[in-house]
Amino acid sequence: MTRTKRILAVLAVTTATATPAFADDPKFVYSAPPEAKDAKVVDPDAAIWTAAAEGGLVLTTGNADTTSLSAGLHASRKQGSNKLSLDAAGVYASSTTHVLNDKNGNGLIDNNGEITNVSAVTAETLGAKARYDRYLTTSNSLYAAALAGRDLPAGNTAVLGAQAGYSRQLYKTKTTEAVAELGYDYSHESHVDDSRLSIHSVRGFVGIKSTVSEGVATEASLEALTNLNHETLVTGADGSAFMDTRLHGHVAVTAKLGKALAIQTAFDVRYDNRPNALDVKPLAPGFVPEAEKLDTLLKASFIYTF
């Protein structure tokens, strides 16, 4: 090396395989009405607040110039048979690479003037979700949610949506809880090519949480959505009903480091059978390439619970 590479890691390290193209991945958001530890509350109608934040930063300089930033926030309020929760997350990454430019056309790079640096944003993803749960019984509830996001690598400049449905607790012990949800999902997408798309979908969700030992917990979930309406896609792909199937998977292991601090390793995968147009220019008239169908994200982060 001609220069020393300096790496500063603050809070967490985020590593992506394929494209880190999402921040609003399915999380296990179901929670039964207050019982167990909540039963210690003198007033059964008292509001119960929870909040947690996570974040990470990776910087490199020298021969490799990169910046990666991730952040997340979760907050909830439960009172009686009602719960309101908010989740927000973001991922940003940029890099500077060496590009060869054969200015004299001799087929060789023969001076430093023919080596240039090009900076590019490789990930810019934001997502937020507000959800309301109304518990009918210990095992049954209704939910409604509003979503907003931005996912440039996947071709979305803005996404607005809403969800509603039924949630059922399938299994519950002191250490394990499993749930399933069925409902409706609506998304309105604005794309990088200035096109727009409205999607009406049926939504299914299954998730499980488990405490494997003192201070160590695991969770896994899978969300599936498929379109009910016909979609006119700029890529020319078949947009008939049930062709735009999307799968969102999430697996995480969390270990407590103290009363309020924990470390989590998580793997997220997203599959879109009808991806948007790829954000590349210039293109020949009539040619609209698709973005990748599969995105994955692997990250480790510190979580602080307030």
C-alpha positions in Angstrom: 0.0 0.0 0.0 1.2 3.5 -0.8 -1.1 5.0 1.9 -2.5 3.7 5.2 -6.1 2.8 5.2 -8.0 4.1 8.2 -11.2 2.5 9.3 -13.5 4.1 11.9 -16.4 1.9 13.1 -18.9 3.6 15.3 -21.7 1.5 16.9 -22.1 -1.1 14.1 -20.7 -2.6 10.9 -23.1 -3.0 8.0 -22.1 -5.5 5.2 -24.3 -6.0 2.1 -24.3 -8.8 -0.4 -26.1 -8.0 -3.7 -27.8 -4.6 -3.3 -28.7 -3.2 0.1 -32.0 -2.0 -1.3 -34.3 -1.9 1.6 -34.9 -0.6 5.1 -38.5 -1.5 5.8 -38.1 -5.2 6.1 -40.7 -7.2 7.9 -40.2 -7.2 11.7 -42.0 -9.3 14.3 -44.3 -6.5 15.5 -47.1 -8.5 17.1 -47.3 -8.3 20.9 -50.0 -9.8 23.1 -52.0 -7.6 25.6 -50.2 -6.8 28.8 -49.7 -9.9 31.0 -46.8 -11.5 32.9 -44.4 -8.6 33.8 -47.0 -6.0 32.7 -49.3 -7.5 35.3 -47.2 -5.9 38.0 -48.4 -2.5 37.0 -50.8 -1.2 39.7 -53.1 0.5 37.2 -54.1 -2.0 34.5 -55.0 0.9 32.2 -51.6 2.6 32.5 -49.8 3.3 29.3 -46.6 1.3 28.7 -43.9 2.9 26.6 -40.9 1.2 24.9 -38.2 2.7 22.7 -35.0 1.5 21.1 -32.5 2.9 18.7 -29.7 1.4 16.6 -27.1 2.8 14.3 -23.8 2.2 12.5 -21.1 3.9 10.5 -18.2 2.7 8.5 -15.6 5.0 6.8 -12.6 4.1 4.8 -10.1 6.5 3.2 -6.9 6.0 1.1 -6.9 3.4 -1.6 -10.6 2.6 -0.8 -12.9 5.5 -0.1 -16.3 4.4 1.2 -19.0 5.6 3.5 -21.7 3.4 4.9 -24.4 4.6 7.4 -27.3 2.8 8.9 -29.8 3.9 11.6 -33.1 2.7 13.0 -35.7 3.6 15.6 -38.5 1.6 17.2 -41.1 3.1 19.7 -44.4 1.8 20.9 -47.2 2.6 23.4 -49.6 0.0 24.8 -52.6 0.9 26.9 -55.3 -1.6 27.6 -56.3 -3.3 24.3 -54.6 -0.8 22.1 -51.1 -0.5 20.8 -49.4 2.1 18.6 -46.0 1.5 17.2 -43.5 3.3 15.0 -40.5 1.9 13.1 -38.1 3.9 11.0 -34.8 2.9 9.4 -32.3 4.1 6.8 -29.3 2.9 4.9 -26.9 5.1 3.0 -23.7 4.0 1.2 -21.3 5.8 -1.2 -18.0 4.9 -2.7 -15.2 6.4 -4.8 -13.5 4.1 -7.4 -10.7 4.4 -9.9 -11.8 4.7 -13.5 -9.5 4.3 -16.5 -9.8 6.8 -19.4 -7.6 6.2 -22.4 -7.4 9.8 -23.6 -4.8 9.3 -26.3 -6.5 6.2 -27.7 -3.4 4.0 -27.7 -5.2 1.2 -25.8 -2.9 1.6 -22.8 -3.0 3.6 -19.6 0.3 5.4 -19.6 0.1 8.3 -17.2 -1.8 9.4 -14.1 -3.9 11.8 -16.1 -5.7 8.8 -17.5 -6.7 7.6 -14.1 -9.7 9.4 -12.6 -11.9 9.0 -9.5 -15.6 8.6 -9.8 -17.9 8.9 -6.7 -21.3 7.3 -6.7 -24.1 6.6 -4.2 -24.6 2.9 -4.0 -27.5 2.8 -1.5 -30.0 5.4 -0.4 -32.9 3.7 1.3 -35.4 5.2 3.9 -38.5 3.5 5.4 -41.0 4.3 8.1 -44.1 2.4 9.3 -46.8 3.4 11.8 -49.0 0.6 13.0 -52.1 0.4 15.2 -53.2 -2.9 16.9 -56.6 -3.5 18.5 -56.6 -6.7 20.6 -59.9 -8.5 20.5 -58.7 -11.4 22.8 -55.3 -12.6 24.0 -54.7 -14.4 20.7 -56.6 -12.3 18.2 -56.2 -8.7 17.0 -56.9 -6.4 14.1 -54.2 -4.1 12.7 -53.9 -1.1 10.4 -50.6 0.5 9.2 -49.3 3.4 7.1 -46.0 3.1 5.3 -43.6 5.5 3.5 -40.2 4.8 1.9 -37.6 5.4 -0.7 -35.4 2.8 -2.4 -33.3 4.1 -5.2 -31.3 0.9 -6.0 -34.6 -0.9 -6.5 -35.9 2.0 -8.7 -38.3 3.7 -6.3 -37.9 7.4 -5.6 -41.0 7.3 -3.3 -43.4 4.6 -2.0 -46.5 5.3 0.0 -48.7 2.6 1.3 -51.3 1.2 3.8 -52.0 -2.2 5.3 -54.9 -3.7 7.2 -55.8 -7.2 8.4 -56.1 -9.8 11.1 -53.4 -11.2 13.4 -53.5 -14.5 15.2 -51.2 -15.8 18.0 -50.5 -19.4 17.0 -48.3 -20.5 19.9 -47.2 -18.9 23.2 -44.9 -20.1 26.0 -42.6 -18.4 28.4 -39.8 -18.5 25.8 -41.5 -18.8 22.4 -44.2 -16.9 20.5 -45.5 -17.6 17.0 -48.0 -15.5 15.0 -49.6 -15.4 11.6 -51.3 -12.4 9.8 -53.5 -12.1 6.7 -54.6 -8.9 5.2 -54.6 -6.3 2.4 -51.7 -4.1 1.2 -51.7 -1.1 -1.0 -48.6 0.6 -2.5 -48.2 3.6 -4.7 -44.8 3.8 -6.2 -42.9 6.6 -8.0 -40.0 5.3 -10.0 -36.7 6.6 -11.2 -37.9 6.7 -14.8 -40.8 9.0 -13.8 -43.4 6.3 -14.1 -45.9 5.5 -11.4 -47.6 2.3 -10.2 -50.4 1.4 -7.9 -50.5 -2.1 -6.4 -53.3 -3.8 -4.6 -52.1 -7.0 -2.9 -53.1 -9.7 -0.5 -50.6 -10.0 2.4 -49.6 -13.0 4.4 -47.1 -13.0 7.3 -45.7 -15.6 9.7 -43.2 -15.0 12.5 -41.6 -16.6 15.5 -39.6 -15.2 18.5 -37.7 -17.4 20.9 -35.4 -16.8 24.0 -32.8 -19.5 23.6 -30.9 -18.7 26.8 -30.5 -15.9 29.4 -30.1 -12.7 27.4 -30.0 -14.3 24.0 -33.1 -14.2 21.6 -33.8 -15.2 18.0 -36.5 -14.1 15.6 -37.5 -15.1 12.1 -40.3 -13.9 9.8 -41.5 -14.2 6.3 -43.9 -11.8 4.5 -45.5 -12.6 1.2 -47.5 -10.2 -1.1 -49.0 -10.8 -4.5 -50.9 -8.3 -6.7 -54.6 -8.5 -7.2 -54.8 -5.9 -10.0 -53.2 -5.8 -13.4 -50.0 -3.7 -13.6 -48.7 -1.9 -16.7 -45.0 -2.3 -16.3 -42.5 -0.1 -18.2 -40.1 -3.1 -18.4 -42.7 -4.9 -20.7 -43.0 -7.8 -18.3 -46.4 -9.5 -17.7 -48.2 -7.5 -15.0 -51.3 -9.8 -14.7 -52.8 -10.5 -11.3 -50.6 -12.7 -9.0 -47.5 -12.2 -11.2 -46.0 -9.5 -9.0 -45.2 -11.7 -6.1 -42.9 -10.3 -3.4 -41.2 -12.1 -0.5 -39.5 -10.4 2.5 -37.5 -12.6 4.9 -35.9 -11.6 8.2 -33.7 -13.6 10.6 -31.9 -12.1 13.7 -30.0 -13.0 16.8 -29.9 -10.6 19.7 -27.6 -10.8 22.7 -27.7 -8.5 25.7 -24.5 -6.8 26.8 -26.1 -5.0 29.7 -29.5 -3.8 31.0 -30.1 -1.4 28.1 -27.5 -2.4 25.5 -27.6 -5.3 23.1 -25.9 -6.5 19.9 -27.8 -7.9 17.0 -26.8 -9.8 13.9 -29.5 -9.8 11.2 -30.0 -11.1 7.7 -32.7 -9.8 5.4 -33.7 -11.0 2.0 -36.2 -9.5 -0.5 -37.4 -11.1 -3.7 -39.5 -9.2 -6.3 -40.8 -11.2 -9.2 -41.6 -8.0 -11.1 -38.8 -5.5 -10.3 -38.8 -1.9 -11.4 -36.6 -0.5 -14.2 -32.9 -0.4 -13.4 -31.6 3.1 -12.7 -29.0 3.4 -15.5 -28.7 6.0 -18.3 -28.5 6.6 -21.2 -30.6 3.8 -22.8 -31.5 3.0 -26.3 -35.1 3.9 -27.2 -37.4 1.0 -26.3 -34.9 -0.7 -24.0 -35.8 -0.8 -20.3 -33.7 -3.2 -18.2 -35.0 -4.7 -15.0 -33.4 -4.2 -11.6 -32.2 -7.3 -9.8 -35.0 -9.6 -8.5 -33.1 -10.5 -5.3 -31.6 -8.2 -2.7 -29.9 -9.2 0.5 -28.6 -7.4 3.5 -26.4 -8.6 6.3 -25.7 -6.3 9.3 -24.5 -6.3 12.8 -25.5 -3.4 15.1 -25.7 -2.2 18.6 -29.2 -1.6 20.0 -29.9 0.7 22.9 -33.3 0.4 24.7 -34.6 3.5 26.5 
